[in-house]
Amino acid sequence: MERLEEELTCAICCDTFREPRLLPCSHTFCAPCLQRLLQPPRGPAAALSLRCPTCRAPAPGPEALPLNLALQAVIEKIRQEERGREQQEEGGTCGEHPRQPLNILCLRERRLVCGRCVTIGRHRGHPIDDPRCAHGRARAAAGRLREQLREQLRDQSRCFQLLSCSERLQQRKARCQGALQSHREAVLQRFKEFGDALEQKKAALLSALDDVEKGVSEKYDPLIEEVEKLKSEEKELKELHSALQEEESPLLFLEKLQGLQQRLQALREKQLPEPEPLEIDPSMEKVLQDISRAEVGQLHKIHTPKLQLVHPRAEQTAAAALWAALTEPSILLLILTSLLVVWHKEISSAAIPAPLLHIWRFLLHLYQDCCTSLQDKVYELCYTSALPLQLCRRILPDDFD
């Protein structure tokens, strides 16, 4: 039955077909639904167009479509049967079994059925009862319920308990709502304080960086401006030299050449500014690490450091590395052996006692190895550290020319 109802349902309005019209593509829809789907004409002489909602095939207007007579007949037949069943149920007879009185109460579905429904019909096996007896018991139960309600309404203590319970519930609800509101305000206030602390810390750090940026500009801008002046003067000298090549007068040529040579000599004598490397102290990475490690509630207690430009400590680190290399035991032994070699040059090897000759040869071999090790260490420091080039040239003049 449900499947049949689906076949008799319009796909547009989802209701039983009304004036079902058959489209050329064999799909059926209600005439009023198709009327609403008419598309306006695209041209002044074009007529209203229609397309099937299911397959989008073109179709004429609803008035030109034939009526689906077979489907209309089925719908009318079903409607007549439904009206007859309703009339029979209103008259006290079963709609599924004609001329059978509805004289049995089905307790499962709480409705009147006939004898065939409980014997061979779909109510078979359901618990049943006599309608009159069930009606009498229901009326008796309703009378007892009415008496209980009256007694309860006359009981003042019960009414007072209900009223008191309602008031207590309302009070507890209001108390909980007040507590929730307080917690909500506390959360908003606390996170507002966190946000304010973070904003203040951010503003302080950005302000410190702005101050450092001003220092960088004050440090490097004059040097850059001086170099730009030198570049401009050099460009001007090149242009004067080009113009000098076109001078035809010998006297003017000599005068301009002398002036050009003087200016060029003065330009060569000018020393280029030596840009000193600078770095920010303390480093921002360390400051941010301190802030990230701090608890949220302790942000306001973190001191914002004063940032400043300082010279890098690479040279100090290189000097410390050189001192550490020179104070190694092997280097100290090299120095001691060198003193022995100097002493050996002043005295003849024949003056060395025979028992000490083997020790002397061992120390000489050790001296040669230490010299090689020291040279490798100096190479490593000169090429991998920030030692000044002049110092490396003094130590190894043949390798750093």
Secondary structure, DSSP 8 states (H G I E B T S, - for coil): -HHHHHHTB-TTTSSB-SSEEE-TTS-EEEHHHHHHT-B--SSSS---BEE-TTT--EE--GGGS-B-HHHHHHHHHHHHHHHHHHHHHHTTB-SSSTT-B--EEETTTTEEE-HHHHHTSTTTT--EE-HHHHHHHHHHHHHHHHHHHHHHHH-HHHHHHHHHHHHHHHHHHHHHHHHHHHHHHHHHHHHHHHHHHHHHHHHHHHHHHHHHHHHHHHHHHHHHHHHHHHHHHHHHHHHHHHHHHT---HHHHHHHHHHHHHHHHHHHHS--------EEES-HHHHHHHHHHS-GGGGGGS-----EEE--SHHHHHHHHHHHHHTSHHHHHHHHHHHHHHHHHHS-GGGS-HHHHHHHHHHHHHHHHHHHHHHHHHHHHHHHS---HHHHHHH-TTT--
